[in-house]
C-alpha cells in the first residue's frame, strides 16, 4: 500500500458520507459547450475549469449582477451552489473524493456593480461549503475578483485547484 493511501485509510476519511450527512447532493453536470473539459488531472494536481451557477434543471444558468440583481447573501448562495458543482467535477476527475488531499486554490469572479465591495462575503459561500465537506483539507487560498461581465451573463464563476492522491 502506498504511504499516502495509508494516511487516508488511517484518517478514516469518508467524504461522500460526509456530503450526505450534511444534506448535500452532487448535481449531474452538463458537458461543456466549448472546447474544454470541466477538469484536467496532471499528476497529483486537478485543475477545474470555471463553473457557473446553474439552475436546478442544470440547463439554464442564473443571470445578473451582484449588487444590482442579487444581494450579497443571494450571491453567497449562488457561490455555494457553484461549489457543489465543483465538488461534482472533482469527483468526476478522481473517482473518489477521499483521494483529495487538499483544496489548494479557489478563484472567484463576481459580476457586480462598481460600488459593490463585499466580494469576499459572496465567495464565502463556496469556501464555507468546501470547508464543511473536506474539513481541514478544504481550507484554501483564494482570490475574490469583481468583474464587469461573465460568460452567459452569470453573476459568478469559480474555478479551483486541488492536490490529490493516487
C-alpha positions in Angstrom: 0.0 0.0 0.0 1.3 3.4 -0.9 2.1 5.7 2.0 -0.5 8.4 1.0 -3.2 5.8 0.7 -2.4 4.5 4.2 -2.7 8.1 5.6 -6.2 8.4 4.1 -7.3 5.0 5.5 -5.8 5.8 8.8 -7.8 9.0 8.9 -11.0 7.2 8.0 -12.0 9.8 5.5 -15.4 9.3 4.1 -16.1 12.4 2.1 -19.1 11.2 0.3 -20.8 10.0 3.5 -20.0 13.4 5.0 -21.6 15.1 2.0 -24.8 13.1 2.5 -24.8 13.7 6.3 -24.7 17.5 5.6 -27.7 17.1 3.3 -25.8 17.8 0.0 -26.4 16.1 -3.3 -23.9 16.4 -6.1 -25.5 17.6 -9.3 -25.1 15.8 -12.7 -23.3 18.5 -14.7 -23.9 19.1 -18.4 -20.9 18.7 -20.6 -19.1 21.9 -21.7 -20.4 23.6 -24.8 -16.9 24.9 -25.7 -13.5 23.3 -26.5 -12.5 22.4 -22.9 -13.0 19.9 -20.1 -14.6 20.5 -16.7 -11.4 19.3 -15.1 -7.9 18.1 -16.0 -5.7 16.0 -13.9 -2.0 16.4 -14.3 0.0 14.1 -11.9 -1.3 14.8 -8.4 -3.0 18.1 -9.4 -6.5 18.7 -10.6 -7.4 21.9 -12.3 -11.1 22.6 -12.6 -12.5 25.0 -15.2 -14.6 27.9 -14.2 -18.0 26.7 -13.1 -21.2 28.8 -13.4 -24.3 28.8 -11.2 -26.8 26.5 -12.9 -30.4 26.4 -12.0 -32.0 23.1 -10.8 -32.6 21.8 -14.3 -28.8 22.0 -15.0 -29.6 23.6 -18.4 -30.3 27.3 -17.6 -28.0 29.5 -15.5 -28.7 32.3 -13.1 -28.2 35.6 -14.8 -27.5 39.1 -13.4 -25.0 41.1 -11.4 -24.4 41.1 -7.6 -25.3 44.5 -6.2 -28.0 45.0 -8.8 -29.9 41.8 -9.5 -28.7 39.8 -6.5 -27.9 40.8 -2.9 -24.6 39.7 -1.3 -26.5 37.0 0.5 -28.1 35.7 -2.7 -24.6 35.8 -4.3 -23.2 33.8 -1.4 -26.0 31.2 -2.0 -25.1 31.0 -5.7 -21.4 30.6 -4.8 -22.4 27.7 -2.5 -24.4 26.1 -5.4 -21.4 26.5 -7.7 -19.1 24.9 -5.0 -21.3 21.7 -5.2 -20.8 21.7 -9.0 -17.0 22.0 -8.4 -17.1 19.1 -6.0 -19.1 17.0 -8.6 -16.4 17.8 -11.2 -13.6 17.0 -8.8 -15.3 13.6 -8.2 -15.5 13.1 -11.9 -11.8 13.7 -12.3 -10.6 11.5 -9.4 -13.5 9.0 -8.9 -13.3 9.0 -5.1 -13.4 12.3 -3.1 -11.3 10.6 -0.4 -8.4 11.0 -2.8 -8.5 14.8 -2.4 -5.5 15.7 -0.2 -6.3 19.5 -0.2 -8.3 22.1 -2.0 -5.3 24.4 -2.7 -6.7 27.5 -4.5 -10.1 28.9 -5.4 -10.6 31.8 -7.8 -14.0 33.5 -7.7 -15.1 36.0 -10.3 -18.1 38.1 -9.4 -20.0 40.2 -11.9 -21.1 43.2 -9.8 -21.8 46.9 -9.8 -18.8 49.2 -9.5 -19.7 50.2 -5.9 -20.1 46.6 -4.7 -17.2 45.6 -2.4 -18.5 42.6 -0.4 -16.7 40.2 -2.8 -15.2 38.1 -0.1 -18.6 37.6 1.6 -20.0 36.3 -1.7 -17.2 33.9 -2.2 -17.6 32.6 1.4 -20.5 30.6 0.1 -18.0 28.4 -1.9 -15.2 28.5 0.7 -17.5 27.6 3.6 -19.0 24.6 1.7 -15.6 23.3 0.8 -14.6 23.6 4.5 -17.7 21.8 5.6 -17.3 18.9 3.1 -13.5 18.4 3.2 -12.8 19.9 6.7 -9.2 20.9 7.1 -8.5 19.6 3.6 -10.9 22.2 2.2 -9.2 25.2 3.7 -7.6 27.0 0.8 -6.0 30.2 -0.6 -8.3 32.3 -2.8 -9.0 35.4 -4.8 -12.3 37.2 -5.0 -12.4 39.4 -8.0 -15.1 41.8 -9.2 -15.6 42.0 -12.9 -17.9 43.8 -15.4 -19.3 40.7 -17.0 -19.0 36.9 -17.2 -20.0 34.2 -19.7 -23.7 34.0 -20.4 -24.4 36.9 -18.1 -23.9 34.9 -14.9 -23.1 36.6 -11.6 -20.4 34.2 -10.5 -17.7 32.0 -12.0 -15.5 29.9 -9.8 -12.5 27.6 -10.5 -10.2 25.6 -8.3 -7.0 23.7 -8.0 -6.8 20.6 -5.8 -4.0 18.2 -4.8 -5.0 14.6 -5.0 -3.5 11.2 -4.2 -3.3 8.1 -6.5 
